Every structure is written in C-alpha cells, then in structure tokens.
Amino acid sequence: MNRILCSLLVCLLIPAAVARQSPSDTHDNADLLKVRETVWRAWFADDIPTLRDLVPSDTIVMSSGESQWKLQADVLREADEFHAEGGKLVSLEFPRTEVQRYGDVAIVWSVYVLEIETNGKRSQSSGRASEIFVLRNGRWTNPGWHTDNVK
C-alpha cells in the first residue's frame, strides 16, 4: 500500500513541479507586464475601451476593506467616477513583482506605490496586488485581482 501511495504522489507531484515555473525574469514576461501596467493606467485615465478589452466580462475583483466583490461593470463605473471627480494618476511604480506562469494562466504578485491627484490635492498609497492573467486568443486579459493597502 505504501508503494502505491508513494507512486501516486510521485505521479502527481512531478508534473506539477515541471509545470510550475519559478518566478520568471521580466524579459520573459514583457508582454504580460505591459498589459498589467496598461490595465492600471487605463483605469486611472478612464479609458473604458481599453478596460473593456483587457478586463473581460467575467472579471472578479476583491479589495481590502470592501465586503462586496466587484465585477467588470463595477470596475468601469469606479474608473468613470474617479475621473469625474477630477482624479488623475501622478505616478505609478511596481517596486517588486513576481510572476508565476501555468500555461495560459499567469499570476502576478506585486507591491505597488502610486500617487494620485484629486481636485488639486495629491495623495500617495501603496499596497500589494495579486492579479490573474489569462492568455485568450493570443492576448493577455486580466479577469481578476485582489489588492490591499499598506499604511
């Protein structure tokens, strides 16, 4: 029985270890990271066509301090509200990013630092983001993420 169990575990773990890539370098993930940055900047710029293109209808978003999960419509509405209130992005940085790729799925783990301006008043925030990307029809899309703020 022990040999059967060990054989089964080896059969399950070896393919998983081979499929999992260690955090990849930025060069291998240039297209993916470009899409990630495009999504963030599109949200702050209220670029709805780009958001609709890269944030699909089946998107689920979780943010710290919010009990309700958001869908694509919420993401688009909140981008519009930020822009309508005079909000603009001053700076955006990702000082640490790790990428795990599993075939057509990638998980991007990041620390972000941003500065926004709303009605002439600037504020900075930082936090962590766990983002899911899926390669669909040869293009990366961003159907889900979770962010939290760090004080």
TACOR-V469893 format. One record per residue. N is the residue number from 1. RES is the residue in three letters. SS is DSSP state (hx for helix, st for strand, lp for the rest). OMEGA is omega in whole degrees, -180 to 180 (NA if undefined). D_FIRST is the distance of its C-alpha to the first C-alpha in Angstrom with 1 decimal. Layout:
n:N res:RES ss:SS omega:OMEGA d_first:D_FIRST
n:N res:RES ss:SS omega:OMEGA d_first:D_FIRST
//
This chain:
n:1 res:MET ss:lp omega:179 d_first:0.0
n:2 res:ASN ss:hx omega:179 d_first:3.8
n:3 res:ARG ss:hx omega:179 d_first:5.5
n:4 res:ILE ss:hx omega:179 d_first:5.2
n:5 res:LEU ss:hx omega:178 d_first:6.2
n:6 res:CYS ss:hx omega:179 d_first:8.6
n:7 res:SER ss:hx omega:179 d_first:9.9
n:8 res:LEU ss:hx omega:179 d_first:10.6
n:9 res:LEU ss:hx omega:178 d_first:12.4
n:10 res:VAL ss:hx omega:180 d_first:14.3
n:11 res:CYS ss:hx omega:-180 d_first:15.4
n:12 res:LEU ss:hx omega:-174 d_first:16.6
n:13 res:LEU ss:hx omega:-178 d_first:18.2
n:14 res:ILE ss:hx omega:178 d_first:20.0
n:15 res:PRO ss:hx omega:179 d_first:22.1
n:16 res:ALA ss:hx omega:179 d_first:22.9
n:17 res:ALA ss:hx omega:179 d_first:24.1
n:18 res:VAL ss:hx omega:-178 d_first:26.1
n:19 res:ALA ss:hx omega:-179 d_first:27.7
n:20 res:ARG ss:lp omega:176 d_first:28.7
n:21 res:GLN ss:lp omega:175 d_first:31.8
n:22 res:SER ss:lp omega:180 d_first:33.1
n:23 res:PRO ss:lp omega:-174 d_first:36.3
n:24 res:SER ss:lp omega:177 d_first:38.7
n:25 res:ASP ss:lp omega:-175 d_first:42.2
n:26 res:THR ss:hx omega:-177 d_first:45.1
n:27 res:HIS ss:hx omega:-180 d_first:46.3
n:28 res:ASP ss:hx omega:-175 d_first:43.2
n:29 res:ASN ss:hx omega:-175 d_first:43.5
n:30 res:ALA ss:hx omega:-180 d_first:47.3
n:31 res:ASP ss:hx omega:179 d_first:47.5
n:32 res:LEU ss:hx omega:-178 d_first:44.9
n:33 res:LEU ss:hx omega:174 d_first:46.7
n:34 res:LYS ss:hx omega:178 d_first:50.1
n:35 res:VAL ss:hx omega:178 d_first:48.9
n:36 res:ARG ss:hx omega:-179 d_first:47.7
n:37 res:GLU ss:hx omega:178 d_first:51.1
n:38 res:THR ss:hx omega:179 d_first:52.9
n:39 res:VAL ss:hx omega:-180 d_first:51.2
n:40 res:TRP ss:hx omega:-177 d_first:52.2
n:41 res:ARG ss:hx omega:177 d_first:55.7
n:42 res:ALA ss:hx omega:179 d_first:56.2
n:43 res:TRP ss:hx omega:-178 d_first:55.4
n:44 res:PHE ss:hx omega:-180 d_first:58.0
n:45 res:ALA ss:hx omega:-176 d_first:60.5
n:46 res:ASP ss:lp omega:179 d_first:60.0
n:47 res:ASP ss:lp omega:-174 d_first:59.3
n:48 res:ILE ss:hx omega:179 d_first:58.0
n:49 res:PRO ss:hx omega:178 d_first:57.8
n:50 res:THR ss:hx omega:178 d_first:55.5
n:51 res:LEU ss:hx omega:178 d_first:53.4
n:52 res:ARG ss:hx omega:-179 d_first:53.1
n:53 res:ASP ss:hx omega:-173 d_first:52.1
n:54 res:LEU ss:hx omega:179 d_first:49.4
n:55 res:VAL ss:lp omega:-171 d_first:48.2
n:56 res:PRO ss:lp omega:-176 d_first:47.1
n:57 res:SER ss:lp omega:-179 d_first:47.6
n:58 res:ASP ss:lp omega:-178 d_first:44.0
n:59 res:THR ss:lp omega:172 d_first:44.2
n:60 res:ILE ss:st omega:-177 d_first:43.0
n:61 res:VAL ss:st omega:175 d_first:44.4
n:62 res:MET ss:st omega:179 d_first:43.7
n:63 res:SER ss:st omega:-180 d_first:46.2
n:64 res:SER ss:lp omega:178 d_first:46.4
n:65 res:GLY ss:lp omega:-180 d_first:48.6
n:66 res:GLU ss:lp omega:-177 d_first:48.5
n:67 res:SER ss:lp omega:-178 d_first:46.7
n:68 res:GLN ss:lp omega:172 d_first:47.0
n:69 res:TRP ss:lp omega:-178 d_first:45.1
n:70 res:LYS ss:st omega:177 d_first:47.5
n:71 res:LEU ss:lp omega:-178 d_first:47.6
n:72 res:GLN ss:hx omega:-179 d_first:49.5
n:73 res:ALA ss:hx omega:178 d_first:52.7
n:74 res:ASP ss:hx omega:179 d_first:52.5
n:75 res:VAL ss:hx omega:-179 d_first:52.0
n:76 res:LEU ss:hx omega:-180 d_first:55.1
n:77 res:ARG ss:hx omega:-179 d_first:57.2
n:78 res:GLU ss:hx omega:175 d_first:56.5
n:79 res:ALA ss:hx omega:179 d_first:57.4
n:80 res:ASP ss:hx omega:179 d_first:60.6
n:81 res:GLU ss:hx omega:178 d_first:61.4
n:82 res:PHE ss:hx omega:-179 d_first:60.9
n:83 res:HIS ss:hx omega:-180 d_first:63.3
n:84 res:ALA ss:hx omega:179 d_first:65.7
n:85 res:GLU ss:lp omega:179 d_first:66.0
n:86 res:GLY ss:lp omega:-178 d_first:67.1
n:87 res:GLY ss:st omega:174 d_first:63.8
n:88 res:LYS ss:st omega:179 d_first:63.2
n:89 res:LEU ss:st omega:177 d_first:60.7
n:90 res:VAL ss:st omega:178 d_first:62.3
n:91 res:SER ss:st omega:179 d_first:59.3
n:92 res:LEU ss:st omega:179 d_first:55.6
n:93 res:GLU ss:st omega:173 d_first:53.3
n:94 res:PHE ss:st omega:-175 d_first:49.6
n:95 res:PRO ss:st omega:176 d_first:49.4
n:96 res:ARG ss:st omega:178 d_first:45.6
n:97 res:THR ss:st omega:174 d_first:43.4
n:98 res:GLU ss:st omega:-179 d_first:39.8
n:99 res:VAL ss:st omega:171 d_first:38.4
n:100 res:GLN ss:st omega:-180 d_first:34.9
n:101 res:ARG ss:st omega:178 d_first:34.7
n:102 res:TYR ss:st omega:-178 d_first:32.1
n:103 res:GLY ss:lp omega:-178 d_first:33.7
n:104 res:ASP ss:lp omega:179 d_first:36.5
n:105 res:VAL ss:st omega:176 d_first:35.8
n:106 res:ALA ss:st omega:173 d_first:37.0
n:107 res:ILE ss:st omega:-179 d_first:37.0
n:108 res:VAL ss:st omega:179 d_first:40.0
n:109 res:TRP ss:st omega:-175 d_first:40.0
n:110 res:SER ss:st omega:163 d_first:43.6
n:111 res:VAL ss:st omega:179 d_first:46.1
n:112 res:TYR ss:st omega:174 d_first:49.4
n:113 res:VAL ss:st omega:180 d_first:52.9
n:114 res:LEU ss:st omega:175 d_first:55.7
n:115 res:GLU ss:st omega:177 d_first:59.3
n:116 res:ILE ss:st omega:174 d_first:61.0
n:117 res:GLU ss:st omega:177 d_first:64.6
n:118 res:THR ss:st omega:-179 d_first:65.7
n:119 res:ASN ss:lp omega:176 d_first:69.4
n:120 res:GLY ss:lp omega:-179 d_first:70.3
n:121 res:LYS ss:st omega:-180 d_first:67.8
n:122 res:ARG ss:st omega:175 d_first:65.0
n:123 res:SER ss:st omega:179 d_first:61.7
n:124 res:GLN ss:st omega:172 d_first:58.6
n:125 res:SER ss:st omega:177 d_first:55.0
n:126 res:SER ss:st omega:-180 d_first:51.7
n:127 res:GLY ss:st omega:180 d_first:48.1
n:128 res:ARG ss:st omega:177 d_first:44.7
n:129 res:ALA ss:st omega:171 d_first:43.6
n:130 res:SER ss:st omega:-174 d_first:40.2
n:131 res:GLU ss:st omega:178 d_first:41.1
n:132 res:ILE ss:st omega:176 d_first:39.2
n:133 res:PHE ss:st omega:179 d_first:40.6
n:134 res:VAL ss:st omega:177 d_first:39.8
n:135 res:LEU ss:st omega:-179 d_first:41.1
n:136 res:ARG ss:st omega:180 d_first:42.9
n:137 res:ASN ss:lp omega:176 d_first:45.1
n:138 res:GLY ss:lp omega:-179 d_first:45.2
n:139 res:ARG ss:st omega:176 d_first:46.3
n:140 res:TRP ss:st omega:171 d_first:44.6
n:141 res:THR ss:st omega:-173 d_first:44.9
n:142 res:ASN ss:st omega:-174 d_first:44.3
n:143 res:PRO ss:st omega:177 d_first:42.8
n:144 res:GLY ss:st omega:176 d_first:41.8
n:145 res:TRP ss:st omega:175 d_first:42.2
n:146 res:HIS ss:st omega:177 d_first:42.3
n:147 res:THR ss:st omega:171 d_first:45.0
n:148 res:ASP ss:st omega:179 d_first:45.9
n:149 res:ASN ss:st omega:174 d_first:49.0
n:150 res:VAL ss:st omega:-179 d_first:49.3
n:151 res:LYS ss:lp omega:NA d_first:52.4
//
